[in-house]
Structure formats: C-alpha cells, structure tokens
C-alpha cells in the first residue's frame, strides 16, 4: 500500500495495527485515508455500510473494517509489469 500523505510504499501482510506510522513521514497508517473503503462521495466518506463515523480521517482509529488500500492493486501491478517485460523480450528486434 502507499501512504496517503507522502506516497511511500509500505509493505504489509494485510494487518495494520492502530498506532503504526509511515516510516518516511510518520503519519498514521491505520486511518480512513489509507483504507480501501474510503470514498469522499460515500455516506460518512466510507463504502462500508456498518462502519461508524470517524471525524478525523487522517488520524489513527479503532475501525474493525479497515483494509489497506491498494494492497491487491500493488500485487496486480507487479504481475502486469512482469508480463509487459516478458512480451517486450519476446518481440524485441535484433
């Protein structure tokens, strides 16, 4: 996942503890702005209907529905890049 504040790539195993911070900018990781359910246009700015309202979206919270945003995206991006590299090697002009 990427830090919402500085864009630093944070490696997680899917579990993020409440007080964890970004190694680069020290902002909280377990916050709404880093959650996959965060959506500015959704009710309470969250797509998880059972989640409670959180006032400070950039602060650590106790939400049990928190899931790191982009966790799956970064894995699929790596696979996509690998596939592109293999295709380029295959069709490389000599």
N, C-alpha and C positions, 0 to 999 in steps of 0.2 A: 504494500500500500504506500501511497505517497502522503506526506504530511500536508495538511490543508494550508498551512501557513507558509512554509518555505519550499515545498515540493520535494524534500529529501525522501529517497526510497527507504522505507522502513520494512525490514524483514520480520514477519510474524508467522506463527504457526496457526493463526486464527484466533488465538486467545490474547486479549489485551487487558491488562489489569488497570484498575481505575487511576492510579497515580503514575502510570508510565508516561514518560515525556519523550519528545523527539530528541535524538542525540545531537542534532545540529542547532535547533532554535529553542529547545526546552519547552515548547508548547505541549499541552496535554494531548495524548493520542486517543484516549477513551472519551471522546466528546462527539457531539452531534455532527460537527463539520467533517469528521473523519468516518462517519457511519454510512453504510450503503443505503440506508433508509432516508437519509437527509434529503429533503426536497423543498426548496423555497416556496413552491406553489402548492404544496400539500397542507392539509389542516395541521396546525401546530408545527409546520415545516418538517413533518415526518410521515413517510408512507406506511409505517407500521401502525395499524389502527388501534392496537391495545397499549401502545406506549404512552406514558404520561408526559405532560407538557414540561419542557425544560426551558427555563428562562434564558440562561446564558449558554448559547450553543457552542462557544469555544472553550468552555470550562469542563473539567472532569465531572462525570456524573455516574449515577448508580443504575442506569438503564440496563435491564437484563436482555433487551433485544438488540443491543449493539453488535454490529458485524462490521469489520473493517471494510471500507470502501475500496474497490479496485483490487481486492485480494485475488479474485479469479481472473480479473482483467490482465493483471501483470503476468500470470501464467500463460494465458492465451496469447498475449503479445509476444512472449518469448518463443512460443511454438510457431507463430506466424513469421517472426524474423528468421527462425531456423529454416522454415520451408522456403522462404524467399532466397536465402543464401544458397540452399541446395539447387533451386531452379536456376539461379544465376551461374552456378558452377556447371550445371548440365548444358546450358545453352551458351556457354562462354565461347566467343570467337577466338580462334587461334591465329 
